[in-house]
Amino acid sequence: MDINLNKISPALSDPASPVNKSRLGTSFPSGKFMMSSRKMIPKLDDVKSNGWLEAMISSSPPRKPLPKRLVKDFNVEVAPEDDSAQRAWMRKYPSAITSFEHIAAQAKDKKIAVFLDYDGTLSPIVDDPDRAIMSDAMRAAVKDVAKYFPTAIISGRSRDKVYELVGLTELYYAGSHGMDIMTPVNVNGSPQGPDSVKSTDQQGEEVNLFQPAKEFIPVIEEVYNSLVELTKGIKGTKVENHKFCTSVHYRNVDKKDWEIVGQIVHDHLKQYPRLRLTHGRRVLEVRPVIEWNKGKAVEFLLESLGLSNGDDFLPIFIGDDKTDEDAFKVLREREQGFGILVSSVPKESKAFYSLRDPSEVKKFLKNLVKWRKMEDSTSM
Ligand SMILES: O=P(O)(O)OC[C@H]1O[C@H](O[C@H]2O[C@H](CO)[C@@H](O)[C@H](O)[C@H]2O)[C@H](O)[C@@H](O)[C@@H]1O
């Protein structure tokens, strides 16, 4: 079915729109993920009226304080000039470093499992997603943690990509916001659910693959290709295919064009009622409408690791983004373990503790290893 995109996108029919400087003759096959043309455009809404634009604007704190005028104009989260609000926030989400003794007391005689987000947690946020490189010192700290505690990376990126960036074989990896989980077959109690299949990892070892959104691979590919095409006239956009989800970055797009990016994605997704959109840090994430997220991935991994029964284990999830909130919420609701939010500015969260940035994450991970070594030596 050929769709004239100019008809379904107000932004695209605007001759001033940068996208119209490119050719948009994309053809989209119809399928079970798409709406019939009769059902298309259920109501005329746009990124401004439904709050998307506001969410796009406030989706990531600036890396350096902005002048007051910008704070007013863009409603961004920044540390207030007088730091009383910052102090109040720190009382609510105390530093996991200064509260380490308290954390250690909770962890005593418990099996700790460590869950780590990648971007903004293990690597600093940078303009180019391909350059979000983890430092060697951070890699060493994560490697050390994995010697003592089961450790998993749960990222919005594809599993292959995050494995390539982290490069440690001793971890568990969950990509695409937990929609692609690899666990070894010999892990205690590893479930072989209907969606788990046997596969082999990069080292040729047998593994279990859990991919609850497998049927969405072709449609994600299709949407990725069309979004690349639709946004190619907007300088600075970058679209990534994470196999089970796709990301549209606008960090490097001129602010005046953010609305157009949002509108294009918004309008395009109207044809795909089984896809939804979430906001990350200066990124729009297109995901399948399934009941699965980083929180569910934590629960799945805990079960796979044999850590879901009893109260002798303590899961810790460290992350910086909105999608990490699903994991913080799960831990809070289970009343087991806790989330640590990585943020240098006040943000509401379901986490219990905070760390300012990846360098504090590294320090916390090192403390955890030091503490466990001490515990082990005193119990000998
Ligand atoms: O769950 P995560 O591991 O935190 O992945 C979330 C997204 O991270 C990446 O984008 C973010 O980091 C980039 C590099 O610092 C930055 O340029 C971008 O603005 C951030 O949104 C990744 O590229 C996305 O695909 C992930 O979904």
The ligand as a Gaussian input file, in Angstrom:
#p B3LYP/6-31G(d) Opt

LIG

0 1
 O       18.984000       1.932000      28.517000
 P       20.254000       2.636000      28.131000
 O       21.440000       1.735000      28.099000
 O       20.513000       3.855000      28.979000
 O       20.015000       3.129000      26.640000
 C       19.109000       4.197000      26.393000
 C       19.463000       4.890000      25.103000
 O       20.847000       5.188000      25.199000
 C       21.479000       5.768000      24.046000
 O       21.053000       7.107000      23.909000
 C       21.422000       7.942000      24.995000
 O       22.851000       8.013000      25.100000
 C       23.517000       8.597000      23.944000
 C       25.016000       8.493000      24.168000
 O       25.418000       9.122000      25.340000
 C       23.029000      10.055000      23.763000
 O       23.652000      10.622000      22.633000
 C       21.508000      10.045000      23.600000
 O       21.025000      11.386000      23.548000
 C       20.841000       9.332000      24.788000
 O       19.432000       9.208000      24.571000
 C       21.185000       4.950000      22.820000
 O       21.740000       5.563000      21.684000
 C       19.691000       4.738000      22.659000
 O       19.433000       3.996000      21.525000
 C       19.212000       4.019000      23.896000
 O       17.837000       3.710000      23.778000

